[in-house]
Amino acid sequence: MRKNLIKFVEHVNMLNLHCTEEDPEYKLLEHILTDDMITIGLAMKVRTPYCYREIAKRAKMPEEKAKCLADEMAMIGVLEYEGDKLKLPIFAPGSMELMVLNKEQIEGHPEIAYAFSDYVENLTKGFARFFPKGNGLVITLPVAKAIEAEPRKIEIEEIKYWVDKYYPSLSVGACQCRRSAAIRGDIGADMEGEWCIQVGDFAESCIRTNRSRRVTKEEVYDILHRAEDMGYVHEVTNIDGPKNSLFICNCHPDTCLAFRTARLVDTPNMMKSNFIATVDMSKCVACGQCMEVCPMNAAKLGQKICQKNPVKISENISPDDHVWGKDKWTLDYRTNKKNIVKETGTSPCKTNCPAHISVQAYLKLAGQGKYMDALELIKQENPLPAVCGRICNHRCEEACTLGNITDPVAIDDVKKFIANQEINSESRFVPKKKFYEGKKLAIIGSGPAGLSCAYYAAVYGHAVTVFEREKKTGGMLRYGIPSFRLEKDVIDAEIKVLDELGVHFKYGVNVGEDVTIEELRNQGYKAFFIAIGAQGGRGIGVEGEDANGVLSGVDFLRTINSGKNVDLSSRTVVIGGGNVAVDVARTALRAGGKEVSLYCLETRDIMPASADEVAEAEDENININPGWGPKKILTKDGKVCGIEFKRCLSVKDTDGRFNPQYDENDVVTVECENVLLSVGQSIEWGRLLEGTKVELNSNMTVKADGFTYQTAESDIFVGGDSYSGPRFAIDAISAGKSGAESLHRYVHKGHDLLIGRDRREFIEIDKENIVVDSYDRPSRQSAKGIPEMRLTFADERGILTDEQVKKETSRCLECGAARVDQTRCIGCGLCTTRCKFDAITLSKVSSHYGTSYEKLPVRLALNIVKRAGKIAVRKVKDTANKDI
């Protein structure tokens, strides 16, 4: 133990009166400061500037030696220049940030990163509950636009004050919290970047020691605006009185140490501005953008539609008037974000959509004629809205509250209309890229999961290449869905946006055969997302299924969708009860099939196929026969001549497992010449996984983490049907977006797959506890069909008109709305930058301002006394309320 270093730590940190060698300040400096440097530090009063001569005199050493040591200490970050003088700053905010800004130093001494984090966390755990509002070591500075109409604001609450005051002493450098977090392996999806704006003497010192670069006012405002776009919170230091600062931070709440510790200990007072956000429920449509960007998880989605029996929403308690121990802390704050007001739930449409698209909000925007705004909102979660508008199984509509009263809102038809407005416009919506420090990523498969992953990975700034074994992109979208449901030019139009994002496609490449994953690694690819789908068919295991005339349904669709002819000019039976089976039957009819019939195990009420698709098939005179299972395929001279079915009594056992039971005596024989098997799909791996550690389940899907999609091979991720088994396009799209985030995190050193990651767990409102006094709105709108396209391979379904969209969107009951927990809101104003409905605003509610670091102990002591009184009063009130 170095006693002089112990003394130095206690000298700099007035709150650490009994330093040990286990303290982070000690570990920070143990291997960096020499004894002579410590002598100089001990000779200087904290935060007092000295010239070289004064330093030498106080340290009792030759001036030249003192000058060399002082300059070296400034390069280390233990001292800070103030004009021609130097001063000894406190640890944070101060020397720790300066030490982190020296990139070569922190890479050589990673203990700096750990000491920085531990110091701030220990300080917060010990003292945060005692800090009065406005007196944290850093405080929040509201977004300028959020308070421009607030008459009670004062100049120091506006960003302009700080930029104007310190110009031209403005510089920008790496964010110290992000840099140190990456060293610790403790950062999420965020990137280091140049986000920390130094001001005044602190800026000049950073420039002089090559920690940052000088910037103009225009550059500062550009950084600030980009930060707001990214959802970063503006903060200023608060240790030199209310009118002075060292820097303007642009903080990510999962990385910023001030945020992390305030959220851990649940003490928003450490960072609060004097403003609070409030929601105008009449305007809010639960878009969730405020919730997504709220740094303290104060904004959540709740209920707007009236309740029969109002539910009491529990209020968060505050450290201002409660004893505050570890039982009040939120230990999992970075991995378990809560999006929903748990007592009420929120919109069923958003809850039940696998991608959790803000349906209620885009319906409102579409009703207002703001189609591109609606499209932008959709594409935050789904890059293929034109595709989904045509083929989605619309779980949002199934869950729609209006469906309990009358027909649900035609959500998919509205989405289809919105997407078509963009497809037919002169310019497409291409999202801004978030970062520009990209890596080479390989996406294997170009179905909905692969395309979604490629889209969002490109938005993260990566160099994305999609490998597709077919001649065109789309996977099962192109080759497994008939054109009368999804015309191929729609797929092509969606993919053009990926081209504009810089995604590169390689066609006719069968990874595993033409090139291996290891060879791709050698070409510089840093991570892989496997999304090959389930493109193979399944047999039914009965006699005769190898006869001429028996085809796999998915192979049949692939052949047709590849532009090849299949002659079915005879009687055709389709076996299967899902949407693919219905597609196969309708395609068979268009391919010349006579007397097309569909047989399935399930009864009509539990058929997996969507009811509307079954109805469309019946409208085309396809005979639907539920409740029958194949017994054997009849043949003559090796060709199909019929099929024998037996009555299915049940499909699953009491545990819900597939275990069909039959009445072997109840049999029918159907004459036919073609049998198309559509009883499920299989995954064709080929040699793709050879040489990897990727493991498969018994059903040939990949074993992977259900949240991150990481496999047993750390750089290989998976999504879509090859992970989940055959599901719907929207499920694959959602998995693709999650996969993109995992890839982004994985390829950057020090980034964790879980930290700050939203699990997106939603719950819907209680539909039994709502009140709809009257419902006098238009009936459900239907698009006019195109009769001449009937029974062709063109899509005969039309698109709603503008007027129909206005009527249809007006039918929405607007079930959800945002709610702000004002005990947690810090008044950053980011929520106001996201809301397109002017439904959330900031207002000034207090006038608390900071003091100098030297006077802070007095304020803390006064607040400790005041707080003790509040706790006592509250306890008396609680006791009185219990006795009532």
Salt bridges, closest charged atoms under 4 A:
GLU22 OE1 - LYS27 NZ 3.58
GLU30 OE1 - HIS31 NE2 3.74
ASP35 OD1 - ARG2 NH2 2.80
ASP36 OD2 - LYS65 NZ 3.13
ASP71 OD2 - LYS67 NZ 3.18
GLU82 OE1 - LYS87 NZ 3.02
GLU111 OE2 - HIS109 ND1 2.90
GLU121 OE2 - LYS125 NZ 2.79
GLU150 OE2 - ARG152 NE 2.90
GLU155 OE2 - LYS243 NZ 3.95
GLU157 OE1 - LYS844 NZ 3.09
ASP164 OD2 - LYS160 NZ 2.60
ASP164 OD1 - LYS217 NZ 3.03
ASP186 OD2 - ARG184 NH2 3.45
ASP186 OD2 - ARG260 NH1 2.82
ASP186 OD1 - ARG334 NH2 2.63
ASP190 OD2 - ARG178 NE 2.46
GLU192 OE2 - ARG179 NH2 3.06
GLU194 OE1 - ARG213 NH2 2.77
GLU204 OE1 - ARG214 NH2 2.88
GLU219 OE2 - ARG213 NH1 3.56
ASP222 OD2 - ARG226 NE 3.21
GLU228 OE2 - HIS234 NE2 2.76
ASP229 OD2 - LYS432 NZ 3.64
ASP240 OD1 - ARG47 NH2 2.78
ASP254 OD2 - HIS252 ND1 3.95
ASP254 OD1 - ARG263 NH1 2.94
ASP266 OD1 - ARG824 NH1 2.22
GLU292 OE2 - ARG760 NH2 3.26
GLU315 OE2 - ARG819 NH2 2.97
ASP321 OD1 - HIS322 ND1 2.78
ASP327 OD2 - LYS328 NZ 2.93
GLU381 OE1 - LYS737 NZ 2.72
GLU381 OE1 - ARG760 NH1 2.74
GLU397 OE1 - ARG780 NH2 3.09
ASP412 OD1 - LYS415 NZ 3.21
GLU422 OE1 - LYS379 NZ 3.81
GLU422 OE1 - ARG428 NH2 3.30
GLU470 OE2 - ARG469 NE 3.99
ASP492 OD1 - ARG478 NH2 2.51
GLU513 OE1 - ARG687 NH1 3.86
GLU518 OE1 - ARG521 NH1 2.80
ASP555 OD1 - ARG558 NH1 3.08
ASP583 OD2 - ARG485 NH1 2.79
ASP612 OD2 - HIS394 NE2 3.35
GLU613 OE2 - ARG485 NH2 3.00
GLU616 OE1 - ARG586 NH1 2.90
GLU618 OE1 - ARG604 NH2 2.82
ASP619 OD2 - ARG790 NH1 3.11
GLU620 OE2 - ARG586 NH2 2.79
GLU620 OE2 - ARG590 NH2 2.79
ASP653 OD2 - ARG657 NE 3.27
ASP655 OD2 - ARG657 NH2 3.04
GLU664 OE1 - LYS631 NZ 3.95
GLU664 OE2 - LYS646 NZ 3.27
ASP666 OD2 - ARG647 NE 3.50
GLU671 OE1 - ARG571 NH1 3.05
GLU673 OE2 - ARG571 NH2 2.58
GLU684 OE1 - ARG469 NH2 3.37
GLU690 OE1 - ARG687 NE 3.28
GLU713 OE2 - ARG521 NH2 3.58
ASP715 OD2 - ARG521 NE 2.63
ASP731 OD2 - ARG395 NH2 2.45
ASP731 OD1 - ARG727 NH2 3.83
GLU741 OE2 - ARG745 NH2 2.98
GLU741 OE2 - ARG757 NE 3.97
GLU764 OE2 - LYS767 NZ 3.78
ASP795 OD1 - ARG797 NE 2.98
GLU808 OE2 - ARG811 NH1 2.76
GLU814 OE1 - LYS304 NZ 2.77
GLU814 OE2 - LYS364 NZ 2.80
ASP838 OD2 - LYS283 NZ 3.53
GLU854 OE2 - ARG47 NE 2.77
ASP878 OD2 - ARG874 NH1 2.28
